[in-house]
Amino acid sequence: MKLYIREIIVWPEDIRHEPRVISLDPDRISVVSGWSGTGKSSIAAIIDYVLGAGSSFIPVGMIRDEASWFGLTLGTEVGPMRLARAKPEAREVSDAYWLQQGEECATPLPTRPGRNARTDRIKQLFDDLSQLSNLSTDPEMRGYNARASFRDMAAFNFLPQHIVANPYTMFFKADTSEHREKLRNVLPLALGIVTNEDLVRSHTRKLLRDELRRAEADLRIRREALDRWRANATGAFFRAQELGLLPLGPLPDDLQEVIALLRGVVDAAGASAASPGRVSAAVRNLEELRKRENELDRDIADRRRRLRRLRSLRSSVSDYDAVLADQRDRVRGVGWLRDAIVNDECVLCGNGSEVARRALDELEQPIAELEELTAGTTSTAPMVDREIVEIERELLTSEQRLLDVRRTRAGAEAAVGREQGRTQSLESVYRFIGSTEQALLMLGEVEGEGGLLAKVRKLQAKLAELDRGFDSGTRQAREREIGARISRGVTRFIKVLGIEGAQGIPALDYRELNLSFLREGANKPDFLWEIGSGENWMAYHLAMMFSLHAVFLRRGVANPVPSFLVIDQPSQVYFPSDTYEEFVDADGEVAAGRRRDDLERTRQIFKAVAHVHAALESKLQIIILDHADRNAWGEETSYVSVGNWRAAEDWLIPRHWYAQSAAT
């Protein structure tokens, strides 16, 4: 999911002040460094809050007191977006949002945003952009198996200070049981082990399985009754002879012949004792039932045609998304080329000419149209999935109604047949004929065309077809392949970082949501909390997160995870936030040696992150909040300082905001 953060905006409580804007460069590693208490870590909390968090970690005190709204300027698949949320009051998060999209984002910032959206609309907007299915991750809805949402993906976008070197938890908010259980179910969907198509098949499979269980239970009950009646068929044959309804003769050896004779008795027995008025009412009722049966037949046929079209549309949308993704990749460098042309001077040869700029201007309209096409197709797939499952459900309901109408119609036809041309007979004859007729009707419902047996076989065939497409071996192969990619990525990063890693092959444990290491000859793996020190824990957190994002980015347009990562205080294992300046300024031989060693290890972190950023072709936006300053990343051009909050420079909250507040 393409989602970059271009600006972080804080609006003051006092409208006499201009908003505080921190500009970020999505193509480079943005670093905010500074002393403790300057608001560095609050940047991660602000981003999470504006993107729809259900709770706020923005610290109380000066930041909440002096700010009124927090906002972001975003780059997305469907164009630029400005988003702001009113500050939380006490322990309650705000439901007030301000949203701008497209060309609106080019307008100046307002003095203070005005509410034009609610939290549920913003969450739905990002859910649509992420292309996550709106079906639950488990059709049975057991435990924490509600639908995956954009908010669940935040676990992969933040490494806050209390997580980045925590051996017991690997992911943001996974230190609470609720989020941990939900993440266990969401992780396979985020990695692509489970796809949206798999969810559709799972839900359709559940619908068919439930309907099959009901049909099989009904069939079992009716068959038991029929088996009992078949056992008494001999008695019914002789009883019909006693009543004069069958000629005297031996009992046929074939049970089916006995049933055929009894059916003939029911069809031909006696003349009708019904009045013409009753016959007319029965005929009218029969006609109504036949009309209802035809309507249901047409309705089922229409739904089946719509289902075929929707499945065809779903396949076409996926193909079209791939075509659009290829076209967007071809024009990815146009923006950079336009910015690189200065004073109509060609960026390649240096000659002055207006030709390049005119050519780029001519591309502007086609590129805008391409973005509009992308916006129109982004949210189509989840809606089509929902429509497919809904039609499957309605189709099963209509088929059940049709079966009920056919049963009623069969009974009505028998009733009309009895009432037309039948003479008055003895009460015992009527009772015998009635019971025999009911048993024969039940036999037809079970074994006849369109009956329960046919329905059971049809459902079984549909389930078998779904099971062929729902190959567990394919999913297991996907899981093994992705697990191997993650393991290789973790190992490579540890080597680039230059630290001594843990023994054994690293692997992501989906149950523990942590790293495990299987040593050669060992019966069980070691987990992160069992190995190393703070340096190892920090290194493996970074390695795991970068490896996961490499997998996410490989999914292309199907990736539901936003393409940014905020890392807070990765150097804390070497320089606790309150001692960094003391280490840098320390005197004495021992202190100087320790300072050089820890500084070099910190620099190695930044070098390794730059290596990953380049390997991912700058497609992952990395934001680092750290106490360490430019001494840590030196002349590395992948980095850009977007804030050095020390000494005279303003911090997150500008000095004149609270200085003026104190003065008044």
N, C-alpha and C positions, 0 to 999 in steps of 0.2 A: 504494500500500500504506500503510494507516494504521499508522504506528509512531512514537509520540512518546516522548521521554525525560522523565520526571517527576522522577526522582531519580538521582543518582550516589552510590554507596555504597562506602566503603572500610572494611573490617574490620581492626582492629589485630592485630598479631602477639601483643601482650600482651592477654589476654582481660580484664584489669582495666579496660581503657578501653572506652568506648562507641564504636560505629561512627561514622565521619565521614559525614554525609549532606549533600549539596548539592542543594537543591530547585530545580527549574527550572519555568518557566511556559511551557507549550507555546503559549499564546495571545499571548505577547509575546516580544520579542527579548531573550534572556538573555545577559548580559555578565559575564564573569569578567575583571577587570583586576588588575594588580599588577606587582611588580618581577620582574626576571629571577630564575630559580631558585626561584620559589615553587610551581611545579607546574602552571602554567596549561596549557601544551601537553600535559601528561600526560593531561588530561581527554579529548582526542581519542583518544589511544592507549588509554586505559581503555575508552572506548565501543567502539572497534574490536575490542579484545581480547575483551571480554565477548560481543560479537555473533558470535563464532566465528572470529576471525582465525587463520590458520595460523602466524603468527609474531607476536612481540610487540615493540612499540616503546616500551613503558613503560621509562623509563630505569632503569639499575641504580643502586644506591646507596641513599639514604635511603628512597625510595618503596617499593622492593621489600623493603628490610630491615625496615621498620616495618609493612608491610601483610601480611595473610595471604590475603584474598580481595578481589576487586573485583566490584561489582554494579551493576545498573540496575533501576529501577522503570519499566516501560513501559506506555504506553497503546496498545492494538492494536484491530483490527477485532473481535476476539472477546473483548474485555474486558482488565482489567489483568493484568500479568504481572511477577513478580520473577525476576530472573535473576542469578546470581553464578557466578564462575569463580575457582578457586584461582590464586594468583599463579604466574607462570612461574618455573621453577627453572633457573638458569644460562641456557643457550640453548634449553631445551626448554619449549614451552608446555604447560600442564596440560590433561589430559583430564577433570578433575573439575568437574562443574557442579552447581549447586543451582537448582531451579526451583519456583516457586509460580505458580498461576494462579487467576483468579476471586476468590472470597471469601477464599482463603488469604492474599491480599495485604493484607488488613485486619489481620492478626495482627501483634504487635510483632516487630521484627527480632530474630533469634537472636543470642546472644553470638558464635557463629561458625557459618556454614552447614555443613550436612552433605551430602555427595555423594549425589545421587539421580538423576543423569543423566550422559550422556556427550556428547562433542562431536558425534558423528554424529547423535544424537537431536535435539539443539538445531538443527543445520543443517537436518535434515528438517522440524522444526517450522516454521522460518522459510521454507523452500522452499514448504511447503504454504500458508502465509499469503500468500506473494507470488504464488501461482497460476501460477508458471512451469511450463511443460511439462517433463516429465522426458525428452523426446526430445532428441537431440543437435541442435545448430544446423545441422549438415550431415549428411545421411544417409550420405554417403560416408566420414565420420569422417576427413577430411583435416586435418592440422595440429592447431591448438588449437580443435577444434570439438566438444568434449564438451558436455553439456547446460548450459544457463545456470542459474546458481544464485543464491540470495540473496546469497551472498558477493561475487559479481561486481558487484552493485549498489552496493557500498561505494565504487566509483570516483566516484559522484555524490553521496556524503554527506559527504565530507571535503575541505577545502582546507587542508592543513597548511602550516606556515610555509615549507617548502622548495618548495611547489608554487604558493602563492597569487600569487607574482610571478615565476614561472619561465617564460621565453619558450619553452622547448623542450618542455615537457610541460604538458598542460591538466588531466590527471586524476590522482587519487590512485593510486599504484602503477603508473601507466602509464610510468614511467621504466625499467621492466625489460622485456625482450623478451617474456617469457612472458605477463605480464599485459597487455602492449600487444596481442599477437596475439589473446588471448582477448577483450579488450574490443572489438576491431574486429568480431568476430562477434556479440557480445552487444548492442552499441549499437543496431542496427536493431530487435532484439526489445524492448529497453527503451523505445524511442521509439514503438513500435507500427507501424513500417514493415513488420515481419514479425510475424504473430500466431501464437498457439498453433495455430489452425486451419491456417495455412500450413505449419507444421511437420508436422502430421498428414498433410496432403496430400503433402508432400515425401517422407516416409517410406513412405507407401502407394505413391507413384509409383515409388520405388526398388524396392520389392518386386515390383511388377508388371513393371517394366522388366527386372529380373534374370530373372524367370520367363519373360518373352517372349524374351529372348536365348537361354535354354536351349532353349525350345520351337522357336524358329526354327533353331537349330543342329541339333537332332534332325531337324526337318523337312527341312532342306537335305540332310543325309546320306542320309535315306531316299529323298528324291526323286531324288538322283543314282543310287542303286541301282536305283530304279524306271525311270528314264530308260534305263539300260543294259539292263534287262530288256525294256522296250518295244521297243528296237531289235532284240532277238532274238526278238520275239513271232512273227515270220513263220517262223523256224526251229522254234519250239516247235509251231506249227500243223502243219507238215509232219511233224515228228517224231511227233506224236500220230496222224497218218494212217498213218505207217509201222508204229506199234505196234498199229494196229487200234482205237485209242480214238476215232477220228473217221472218218466215212465219207469216201470219196474225193470230191473236188470242188475247185472253184477257191477261191483265197484271197479272203475278203471284202475289199472296199475299205475298210470302216470298221474302225479299230483297236479301237474299243469292242466291235464284234461278234466280233472275234477273241478278245478277252479274255473275253467272255461264253461263247463255245464252250469255251475252255480251262477256265473255271470249271465248266461242265457236266461236263467230263471228270473233274475232281477230285471233284465231288460224286457221280458215278455210276460211277466206274471200279472194276471188279473186286469180288469178294465178300470179306468179311472173313476173314482168316486167324487172327484172335485167338480165344483161348479164352474161354468165358463168364466165367471169373474175371477175366480182364483187362478185359473189357467192363464188368463190375460195378465194378471199381476206378476205371475212367475215368469212369463215370457218377457215382460218389460224389464224385470229385474235382471234376467239373463242378458238382455241386450245392453243394459247399462254396464254390466260386468265385462262384456266383450269390448265395449267402447273404452272402458278404463284400461283393459289389457292392451289394446292397440296404442293408446296414448303412452303407456309406460314403455311399450316396445320402441316407439319413436323416440322417447326421452332418452332411453338407454343408448340407442343408436347415435343420437346427437352427442351425448357425452363421450362415447367412445371415439367419434370423429374428432371432437375437441381435444381429447387426451392425446391422440396421435399427432395433431397439429402442434400442441404445446411441447411434446417431446422433440418434435422436429425443430421447433423454435429454439428450445434449450440448446440443442446441438449447434444450431446456426449462430447463436449468440456467442458460444465459446469460440467458434472458428473466427467470427468477426472481431472479437476482442484480441485474438492473436494477430490478426491482420493490422488492426489499429496500433497495437504495441510495436509491431515492426516499423510502421510508418512514423510513429513518434520517435523511435530510436534514430531514424534517418535524419530528423530535423533537430535532434537534441542540441547540436552545437550552434544553431542559428543565433540564439540569444547572446552567447559568448562572442560570436563573430561581430554582431552589431555593436556590442559594447566596446570591442577592441578597435573599431574604426574611429580614429580621432582626426578631426579636420579633413574628412574625406580622403584620408591617406590609407592606402591598401595595407592590411596587416601582414600580407605575405611578401610583397615586393617593395613596399614603401613609396610607390609612385602615387601622386595625387590624382584622384579620379572620383567622379560621382557615380560611376557605373556600379561599383560594389554596393553602395548604399541604396541605389535605386533597385537593384536586384533583390536585396534583402527586404525592402519595403514591399515589393511585389509578392514576396512569400508570406507577408504578415496575414493577409486575408485567408489563404488556404490553411495556414497553421491554426488560425482561430476557428475555422470550420472543423478542422480535425479535432480540436479540443471540445467543441460542441458535440461532435459525434461520440467522443469518448464519454462525456458527461451523460449522454442519453443512454448509453449501453451499460454504464457501471452498475446501476442498481437493478438491471433487468433480471439477471439470473436468480437472485433470491426470491423475487416476486413470482417468477415462473415456477420455481420449486414449490412454493406455497400453493400455487394454483393447481399443480399436478397432484399433490397430496390431497387437496380438497376435492378435486373431481373424482379421485379414486374412492374417497369416502362416500361421496354422493352416489357413485355408481353402485357400490355395494348395497347402499340403502335402497336404491331403486330396484335392483335385482331381487332383494328380499321382498319388496312390495309386490313385484310382478309374480313371484312364486305364491304369495298369499292370495292374490287375485285369481290366479289359475286354479288354486285349490277351491276357492269359493265358487268359481265359474263351473268347475267340474261337478260340484255338488248341486248347483242350480240346474245344470243340464239334466242330471239324473232326476231331480225333482220334477222338471217339466215333462221328462219322458214318462214318469210314473203317473202324472196327472192327465196326460193326453191319451185318450182311448182306453183307459184302464177300468175294468168293472169292479164293483164292490165285492170284497172277499171276506173271509173270516178274519177275526182279529189276530188269531195265531199266525195266519199266513202273512199278514202285514208285519207283524213283529219279526218273523223269520226273515222276510225279504229285507226289512230295514236294517237288521243287524248284519246280514250278509252283504248288503250293499255298502254299508259303512266300512266293512273290512276290505272289500274290493276297492273302494275309493282310496283307502290308506295304502293298499298295495300299489295302486297307480301312482300315488304321490311319491312313494319311495323308489319304485323301479321304472316308472314310465318316463317318457321323454320330457325333459324340463323339470323332473322331480328332484327330490333331495339327493339321490344318488348321483345324478348328473351334475348337480351343483357342487357336491363334494369333489367329484373328479375334476371339474373345471378349476376349482380353487387350488387343488393339489397341483394341477398342471401349471398354473400361474406362479405358485410358490417355487416349483422346481425350476422354472425359467428364471425367476429372480435369484435363486440360489446359485445358478450357473454364473450370473453376473456378479454375485457377491462372494467372490472367491477369497476365503481367508488366507490362502497361500499367497495371493497377490499382496494383501495388506502386510503380511509378515515379511515378505521380501522387501517391500517399501520401508518397513521399520528397520530392517537390518541394514539396508543401504544408507538411510539417513543417520542411523546410529554410528555407522562406520565413518561417515563424513564428519560428524561431530567429534568423534574420537581423534581423527586425523587433525582436525582444526585445532583442538585443544593441545595436542602434542606439539604441533608446529609453533604455536604462540609461545609455549613455555620455552622452547629452544631459542626463539627470537628474543625473548625476555632475558635469557641468559642466566636462569636460576636452576638449581638442582631440583627437579620435579620428584614426585612420588614414584615409588616402584609400582610397576604393573600398568596395564592398559586402562586409560581413563574411559569412562562411559557414563552417559546420562541415565540415572535411575529414575524411571517414571513414577515409581511408587514413593520413593523418599524425596523426589524432586531435588536431588543432590548428585554430586559426582561420586562415583565408585571407582575403585582401582583393583583389578583382578591380577594378582601376582601369579607367576608361573608356579604350578604345583599346589597353590592354595585352594582350599575347599570353598571358601566364601570370600567376597571382596572386602576391601577396606573402604571406609567412607572418608569424606573430606575432614570431618571433625577428629578422625583418628590419626591424621598424618600432619607433619610439618609444623609451621609456625605462622604468624600473621603474614609474613611475606608470601608463603605458599598459598594461603587462603585468598589473599588479594589477587595473586597471579591467576589462580584457577577460576575465580569469579570473572575476571576480564576475559580469559581464554574461552570460557563457556559462552559468555554473552556474544563475543565476536563470532564464534563458531555457529551459534544459533542464527545470528543475522545473516551469515553467509548462506545458510540453508534457506532462510526466508527470501532473500534476494534472488536465489536461483528459481524460485517459483514464479517470478515475473508478475504479471497482472493478477495472478491468483493469490498473491501474498497478502494476508489480512493484517500484518503487523506494520505499524507506522515505521518509516525509515529514519528514525533518529534514536540516539542513545545518550542519556545524561549520566555522567559518572561524577560522583561527589567524593572528593578527597582520596584519590587512589594512593597518594604518597603518605597517608597517615601512619602506615606501618614503620616508616622511617622518620617522619617528622610529625609528631602530634601537633594539632593545629595551634596549640598555645606555646610551642617551643621552637618553631621553625626559625624565627628570627634569631633566637638565642644560639641555635646551632650554626647558622650562617655567620654570625658575628662573634663566635666563640674564640677565646684566646687560649693559648697553651698548646703544647705538642700533642697531648692525648686528644684534646677536644678538636684540634685541627685535623688530626688523622681520622677521627670518627666522622667529622663533618665532610671530609673529602669522600669517604667511603659511602656514606648515606646519600650525598649529593649525586654521586655517580650512579647509584642504584635507582635513584629517582629519575635521573636523566634517561636511564635505560627503559623505564616504563614509558616515557613519552616517545622514545625512539620506536619502541615496539608498537605503540598505538599508531604512529605515523606509518609504519610498515603495513599494518592491517588496513588502514584507510586507503593507502595506495593499491593494495591487493584487491580491495572491493571497488576499485575504480571510482572512489569518492561518492558512491551511491548511498552510503550510510552516513548521515550527519552525526558527528560526534561533538558533544559539548562537555567540557571538563571544568569542574568547579574545584579549585585546589588552593591550599595555602601557599604552595610553592609558586615562585615567580618565574620570569624569563630565564633565570639561571638553569631551570630544569629542562627547558626544551631548546635553549640556545638559538642557533641560526636556522633551525629546521623550518623550511618554508611551508610545510603542511599546516603549521600552526598560525593562528592569528589571535592576538590579545584583544578581547572585546571589553575588558575591564581590569584595571590594576588598582584595586581599592585599598590604597594606602595613603598615608600622609594627607596631602592637600586635596587629592582627587575625591569627588563625590562618590559615595557608596550607593547601595541600591536605593536608599532614600536620600535625596540631595539635602545637604546641610541647611540650605536656606528655607526648606519646607518647615522643619521643626524649629529652626532659629526664629523665624517670623512668628510661628505659632506661640512660642514661649514669650516673645516680646509683646504679643497682643493679649 
